[in-house]
Amino acid sequence: MNEILFRLKYNSLLHWLINSKIVSKIFRIKENAYRDYQLKADLQKYMPVFSVFYDILKHLIYLLVFILASFEASDFMIWFILLMLAGFSTKVLDYDENMKILFQSFKIPFKDIFYFKLKRRFINRFTYALIFPLGFSILIKNFRFLPFMIFSIFFFMYFAESFTLLIYKMKKPGYLQYPLFISLILICIIFLILQINPYYLLILMSIYIVVSLILIYKQKRVELFFDIFMKNIKSFDESIKSIEDLYTKETEMDKNVNPKKSLSIIKKYKSYNLYQYLFLSRHKRIWYKPLRNSSLIQLAVYLIFTGLFYFDALPDVDYQMIIVILTSAYIYLLYALDTGQRLIKAYYRNGDYHLLHYAFYRRKNEIYKQFLIRLKDAFVFSLLPITINLVFSLIWIIWFKMPLSVTLNFFVSIAFFTLFFNINYLFVYYIFQPYNYSLDKPKFVLTIFGILTYVFVYIDKPWLSYKYLAIIFIIILILYIILSTILVYHFTPKTFKYRD
């Protein structure tokens, strides 16, 4: 199995190097490199060691982000929240193109694949538990969280797989998953604000371990691992089908055509506006669900804080600290739900890739016109979270006498980042064209953007107390929109192309 996986990764890397004209010329890499079987055999011996070192490198980079963020002991719960968020999806059984090849092409038994990935996952968590808790403890000059951090790392590894087993047979697992997800985040935020000892969370974690083990054993849910594995492969295959095969509940409604409504839509929208309307209607599940979930989470968090203010549960509260926590959490939520990136993937795979084969669609004016229409929709998608933020900001100022400057900076920050995430992905899409048809090899620019987002979430935010922050953010946003539209107009005829 190691040999097969190594060959797949090696050939994939070689393909990328050969197709990178600059790299291939510098290192003189040619097609005959594929046939250097002796080199492959020699390198393959070191693959397990390389995998471990690669894990260690990622953990060190993650620790470096915390060092740059100047973390303190009081910020410990932020790390715990991020660790918890990753625990809501299986990592051993998640879809992997290599898993599918091993299972379907090489007929390797599922049991062998499962234990191979489980072992790799355990090694990854083990190296993480060795490096990060100790490094974090040295960083904050406090070792009292060290045992709790190590336990949490392995607990959420177990939680990810066991929770997947427990909800697999539910008809609508989201009814349990999302309320639990939101509740746990709120509990952690309360622990963070009130500075409650996180070791109390061990009670909840221990209860879950005992109850889940009993359920899994009595209901023989371990046998469901294979079903989950097959479902994940099937789900991925369905998700990358072309628009002709992408029939969701929303598109099935096309069978029951309402002539009056159809005519009114045709009269209301023309040209690319009509195309955009139909595209968003057909792909409603891509943008509506993340928008709904993020708005519900935002609403729940704001209601909790409003309740705490109402019952005077935070008499000596530092409003600046609350604003920093809420802003950091919101930025991470935008990045995690990833509505903007999902939408540009749909634009490319199910629309632009095919239309870019036609000369009329590649004309400067046509590209620019389509960009402006999509830019307008990016603003529309931002209206709901901005409105929720505006309503609660006014409530906090009028009824709870929160300082005006602090609340205004908070409102402007949330509005700025909501708009920025939607606009930036669209700009990157037109200027850098980060995807190919399979959507599996995004360009390096999106990876850099992800790393910078993590750093920005973690770092301290003294700018939230600046007197003229609102004016600064408005100027930055206007300049960014102007600059992006100018660049799109002038450069997209060269950059906005289909990539196989």
C-alpha positions in Angstrom: 0.0 0.0 0.0 2.9 2.4 0.8 4.3 1.7 -2.7 1.1 2.5 -4.4 0.5 5.7 -2.5 4.0 6.9 -3.0 3.8 6.3 -6.8 0.5 8.3 -6.9 1.9 11.2 -5.0 5.3 11.2 -6.8 3.7 11.1 -10.3 1.2 13.9 -9.3 4.1 16.1 -8.1 6.1 15.3 -11.2 3.2 16.2 -13.4 2.9 19.6 -11.6 6.6 20.2 -12.0 6.7 19.3 -15.7 3.7 21.6 -16.4 5.3 24.5 -14.5 7.3 25.9 -17.3 9.7 28.0 -15.1 10.4 25.1 -12.7 10.8 22.5 -15.4 13.3 24.7 -17.2 15.4 25.5 -14.1 15.6 21.9 -13.0 15.5 20.4 -16.5 12.6 18.1 -15.7 11.3 16.1 -18.7 8.7 13.5 -19.4 11.3 10.6 -19.1 11.4 11.3 -15.4 8.3 9.2 -15.1 10.3 6.1 -16.2 13.1 6.5 -13.6 11.9 3.5 -11.6 15.1 3.1 -9.6 14.7 6.7 -8.2 11.1 5.9 -7.2 12.2 2.7 -5.5 14.9 4.6 -3.5 12.7 7.4 -2.5 9.8 5.1 -1.5 11.9 3.7 1.4 11.8 7.1 3.0 8.1 7.8 2.6 7.0 6.9 6.1 9.8 9.0 7.6 8.9 11.9 5.2 5.3 11.7 6.2 6.1 12.1 9.9 8.5 15.0 9.2 5.8 16.6 7.1 3.4 16.3 10.0 6.0 17.8 12.4 6.6 20.7 10.0 2.8 21.5 9.9 2.6 21.4 13.7 5.6 23.8 13.9 4.0 26.2 11.5 0.8 26.1 13.5 2.8 26.9 16.6 4.6 29.7 14.8 1.2 31.3 14.1 0.5 31.3 17.9 3.9 32.8 18.5 3.2 35.6 16.0 -0.2 36.2 17.7 1.4 36.8 21.1 -1.0 34.4 22.8 -1.5 34.5 26.6 -2.9 32.0 29.1 -6.3 33.7 29.0 -6.6 32.9 25.3 -6.2 29.2 25.8 -9.9 28.5 25.0 -9.6 29.9 21.5 -7.2 27.1 20.6 -9.7 24.6 22.3 -12.6 26.0 20.2 -10.6 25.5 17.0 -9.7 22.0 18.0 -13.3 21.2 18.8 -14.5 22.6 15.4 -12.3 20.0 13.6 -13.9 17.2 15.7 -17.3 17.3 13.9 -16.2 15.3 10.8 -14.4 12.0 10.4 -10.7 12.2 9.4 -10.1 8.5 8.9 -13.1 7.9 6.7 -13.2 11.2 4.9 -13.0 11.1 1.1 -9.6 10.7 -0.4 -8.9 10.1 -4.1 -6.1 7.8 -3.1 -8.5 5.7 -0.9 -10.8 5.3 -3.8 -8.0 4.2 -6.1 -6.8 1.7 -3.5 -10.2 0.3 -3.0 -11.7 0.3 -6.5 -8.6 0.0 -8.8 -6.2 -2.2 -6.7 -9.0 -4.1 -4.8 -7.3 -3.6 -1.5 -9.7 -4.7 1.3 -11.4 -1.9 3.2 -10.1 -3.2 6.5 -6.5 -2.8 5.4 -7.1 0.8 4.2 -9.0 1.7 7.4 -6.2 0.5 9.7 -3.6 2.2 7.5 -5.3 5.5 7.7 -6.1 5.1 11.4 -2.4 4.5 12.1 -1.5 7.5 10.1 -4.0 9.6 11.9 -2.8 8.4 15.3 0.8 9.3 14.3 -0.3 12.7 13.3 -2.1 13.3 16.6 0.8 11.8 18.6 3.4 14.2 17.0 0.9 17.1 17.5 0.5 16.1 21.2 4.3 16.0 21.6 5.0 19.3 19.9 2.1 21.8 20.3 1.1 21.6 24.0 4.6 21.9 25.2 5.4 24.7 22.8 2.2 26.5 23.7 2.9 26.1 27.4 6.4 27.6 27.0 4.9 30.4 24.9 2.4 31.4 27.6 4.8 30.6 30.4 2.2 28.4 32.1 2.2 24.6 32.2 -1.1 24.0 34.0 -3.0 23.4 30.7 -0.5 20.9 29.4 -2.2 17.6 30.5 -5.6 19.0 29.5 -4.3 19.9 26.0 -2.8 16.4 25.4 -6.0 14.7 26.5 -8.1 17.0 24.3 -6.1 16.2 21.2 -6.8 12.5 21.5 -10.3 13.1 22.7 -11.3 15.0 19.6 -9.6 12.4 17.4 -12.0 9.8 19.0 -14.9 12.3 18.9 -14.6 12.8 15.1 -14.9 9.1 14.3 -17.4 8.1 17.1 -19.7 11.0 16.4 -19.8 10.1 12.7 -20.8 6.6 13.7 -23.5 7.8 16.1 -25.3 10.1 13.7 -24.9 7.9 10.5 -28.3 6.2 10.7 -30.2 9.4 11.6 -32.5 10.6 8.7 -31.7 14.3 9.4 -28.4 14.4 11.4 -28.2 18.1 11.0 -31.0 18.5 13.6 -28.6 17.1 16.2 -25.3 18.2 14.7 -25.9 21.9 14.3 -27.6 22.6 17.7 -24.8 20.6 19.4 -22.2 22.4 17.4 -23.6 25.9 18.3 -24.1 24.9 22.0 -20.5 23.7 22.4 -19.2 26.9 20.9 -21.3 29.0 23.2 -20.2 27.0 26.2 -16.5 27.5 25.3 -17.1 31.2 24.7 -18.6 31.5 28.2 -15.6 29.6 29.7 -13.4 32.1 27.8 -15.1 35.3 28.9 -15.7 34.3 32.5 -12.2 32.7 32.8 -13.6 29.4 34.1 -11.1 26.6 34.7 -11.2 24.5 31.5 -10.6 21.3 33.5 -14.4 21.3 34.2 -14.9 20.4 30.6 -13.3 17.0 31.4 -16.6 16.1 33.0 -18.5 16.5 29.8 -15.8 14.8 27.8 -15.7 11.8 30.1 -19.5 11.5 30.0 -19.4 11.5 26.2 -16.7 8.8 26.1 -18.6 6.5 28.4 -22.0 7.0 26.7 -20.7 6.7 23.1 -18.7 3.6 23.9 -21.8 1.9 25.3 -24.0 2.9 22.3 -21.4 1.8 19.8 -20.8 -1.5 21.5 -24.5 -2.3 22.1 -25.7 -1.3 18.7 -22.7 -2.8 16.9 -22.0 0.5 15.1 -18.4 -0.4 14.3 -19.8 -2.4 11.4 -21.1 0.8 9.9 -17.5 2.0 9.1 -17.6 0.4 5.7 -21.0 2.0 4.8 -19.7 5.4 5.8 -16.6 4.9 3.7 -18.7 4.0 0.6 -21.1 6.9 1.3 -18.2 9.4 1.4 -16.8 8.2 -1.9 -20.3 8.3 -3.5 -21.0 11.8 -2.1 -17.8 13.1 -3.5 -18.4 11.6 -6.9 -21.9 13.2 -7.0 -20.6 16.5 -5.9 -18.3 16.9 -8.9 -20.8 15.9 -11.5 -21.5 18.4 -14.2 -24.6 20.6 -14.1 -26.6 18.2 -16.3 -26.4 15.6 -13.5 -26.6 18.0 -10.5 -30.3 17.7 -9.6 -31.1 19.0 -6.2 -34.5 19.6 -4.6 -34.4 23.1 -5.9 -33.8 22.1 -9.6 -36.3 19.3 -9.5 -39.0 22.0 -9.1 -38.3 22.9 -12.8 -40.5 20.0 -13.7 -43.5 22.0 -12.4 -43.2 25.1 -14.5 -45.2 28.1 -13.5 -45.6 30.0 -16.8 -46.6 33.3 -15.2 -43.6 33.3 -12.9 -41.3 32.2 -15.7 -42.5 35.0 -17.9 -42.1 37.6 -15.1 -38.5 36.5 -14.5 -37.7 36.7 -18.3 -39.2 40.2 -18.4 -37.4 41.3 -15.2 -33.9 39.9 -16.1 -32.0 40.2 -19.3 -28.8 38.7 -20.7 -26.2 37.9 -18.1 -28.6 39.0 -15.3 -31.0 36.2 -16.3 -28.1 33.7 -16.5 -26.9 34.7 -13.1 -30.4 34.5 -11.6 -30.9 31.0 -13.1 -27.5 29.9 -12.0 -28.0 31.0 -8.4 -31.4 29.4 -8.3 -30.1 26.1 -9.5 -27.2 26.2 -7.1 -29.1 27.5 -4.1 -27.8 24.7 -1.8 -24.2 26.0 -2.3 -24.8 29.5 -1.0 -28.1 29.3 1.0 -27.1 26.7 3.6 -23.7 28.3 4.6 -25.5 31.7 4.8 -28.3 30.3 6.9 -25.9 28.4 9.2 -23.6 31.4 9.7 -26.5 33.7 10.4 -28.0 31.3 13.0 -24.6 30.9 14.7 -24.2 34.7 14.7 -27.7 35.2 16.0 -27.2 32.6 18.8 -23.9 34.1 20.0 -25.4 37.6 20.0 -28.4 36.5 21.9 -26.2 34.8 24.6 -24.2 38.0 25.0 -27.4 40.1 25.2 -28.8 37.7 27.8 -25.5 38.0 29.8 -25.8 41.8 29.7 -29.5 41.8 30.6 -29.0 39.6 33.7 -25.9 41.6 34.6 -23.8 38.4 34.5 -20.8 40.5 33.4 -20.6 43.4 35.8 -16.9 44.1 35.4 -16.7 43.1 31.7 -14.0 44.4 29.5 -16.0 45.4 26.4 -12.8 45.6 24.3 -12.0 41.9 25.1 -15.5 40.8 24.1 -15.2 42.7 20.8 -11.9 41.0 20.0 -13.3 37.6 20.8 -16.4 38.1 18.7 -14.4 39.5 15.7 -11.9 36.7 15.8 -14.6 34.1 16.0 -16.6 35.7 13.1 -13.5 35.8 10.8 -12.8 32.1 11.4 -16.5 31.3 10.8 -16.4 33.1 7.4 -13.3 31.1 6.5 -14.7 27.8 7.7 -18.1 28.0 6.0 -16.3 29.2 2.9 -19.4 30.4 1.0 -17.4 32.6 -1.4 -15.0 29.8 -2.4 -17.8 27.3 -2.9 -19.6 29.7 -5.2 -16.6 30.4 -7.4 -16.0 26.6 -7.7 -19.6 26.3 -8.9 -19.2 29.2 -11.3 -16.2 27.5 -12.8 -17.1 23.9 -12.9 -20.8 24.2 -13.9 -20.7 27.3 -16.0 -17.6 29.3 -16.9 -15.4 26.3 -17.9 -17.8 25.4 -20.7 -18.6 28.9 -21.8 -14.9 29.9 -21.9 -14.5 27.6 -24.8 -16.5 30.2 -26.9 -14.8 33.3 -28.1 -17.7 35.7 -27.3 -17.5 34.8 -23.6 -13.8 35.7 -23.4 -14.2 39.3 -24.7 -13.1 41.9 -22.3 -16.5 43.7 -22.1 -18.4 40.4 -21.5 -16.1 39.2 -18.7 -16.3 42.6 -17.0 -20.1 42.7 -17.3 -20.4 39.3 -15.7 -17.9 40.2 -13.0 -20.0 43.3 -12.0 -23.1 41.3 -11.8 -21.5 38.7 -9.5 -19.9 41.5 -7.5 -23.4 42.9 -6.9 -24.6 39.5 -5.7 -21.6 39.3 -3.4 -22.9 42.5 -1.7 -26.4 41.0 -1.5 -25.1 37.8 0.3 -23.5 40.1 2.9 -26.7 42.0 3.7 -28.2 39.5 6.2 -25.2 39.1 8.5 -24.5 42.9 8.4 -28.2 43.5 9.3 -28.1 41.1 12.3 -24.9 42.8 13.4 -26.5 46.3 13.1 -29.6 45.4 15.1 -27.7 43.9 18.0 -25.1 46.8 18.0 -28.0 49.3 18.3 -29.5 47.2 21.1 -26.2 47.1 23.0 -25.7 50.8 22.7 -29.3 52.0 23.5 -30.3 49.5 26.2 -27.1 48.3 27.7 -25.0 51.5 27.3 -22.1 49.8 25.6 -19.5 52.4 24.7 -20.4 53.9 21.3 -16.8 53.9 19.9 -16.2 50.2 20.8 -19.6 49.1 19.3 -19.2 51.2 16.2 -15.7 49.7 15.6 -17.2 46.2 16.1 -20.0 46.8 13.6 -17.7 48.2 11.0 -15.2 45.4 11.4 -17.9 42.7 10.9 -19.3 44.5 7.9 -15.9 44.9 6.4 -14.8 41.3 6.8 -18.2 40.0 5.6 -17.9 42.0 2.4 -14.1 41.4 2.0 -14.4 37.6 2.1 -17.1 37.6 -0.6 -15.3 40.1 -2.8 -11.8 38.8 -2.4 -12.7 35.2 -3.6 -14.4 36.6 -6.7 -11.3 38.8 -7.4 -8.9 35.9 -7.0 -11.1 33.8 -9.2 -11.0 36.2 -12.1 -7.3 37.3 -11.8 -5.6 34.1 -10.8 -8.1 31.4 -12.0 -7.1 29.1 -9.2 -8.9 25.9 -10.3 -8.8 23.3 -12.9 -11.8 21.3 -14.1 -11.5 18.7 -11.3 -11.2 21.5 -8.7 -8.5 19.4 -7.0 -5.4 21.6 -7.5 -6.0 25.2 -6.5 -3.1 27.6 -7.0 -0.8 28.6 -4.2 -2.5 31.9 -3.8 -5.5 30.3 -2.0 -3.2 28.4 0.4 -1.4 31.7 1.3 -4.8 33.3 1.9 -5.8 30.5 4.2 -2.6 30.8 6.2 -3.0 34.6 6.5 -6.6 34.2 7.7 -5.5 31.9 10.5 -2.8 34.3 11.5 -5.2 37.2 11.5 -7.7 35.3 13.6 -5.1 34.6 16.3 -3.2 37.9 16.4 -4.0 40.6 18.9 -6.3 43.3 17.5 -5.3 46.7 19.0 -6.8 48.4 15.9 -10.3 47.6 17.2 -9.8 50.4 19.6 -8.7 53.0 17.0 -10.8 56.1 17.0 -11.0 56.4 13.2 -11.2 52.6 12.4 -14.6 53.0 10.6 -13.2 55.6 8.2 -10.1 53.5 7.6 -12.0 50.4 6.8 -14.5 52.2 4.5 -11.5 53.7 2.6 -9.7 50.3 2.4 -12.9 48.6 1.1 -13.7 51.3 -1.5 -10.1 51.3 -2.7 -10.0 47.5 -2.9 -13.3 47.4 -4.9 -12.0 50.0 -7.3 -8.6 48.4 -7.7 -10.1 44.9 -8.2 -12.6 46.2 -10.9 -9.8 48.0 -12.7 -7.5 44.9 -12.7 -10.4 42.6 -13.7 -11.2 44.9 -16.7 -7.6 45.1 -17.9 -6.2 41.7 -17.2 -8.9 39.1 -17.3 -8.8 38.6 -21.1 -5.4 37.0 -20.4 -6.0 35.5 -16.9 -9.6 34.3 -17.1 -9.2 31.1 -19.1 -10.4 27.5 -18.8 -7.9 25.0 -17.3 -8.2 21.3 -17.8 
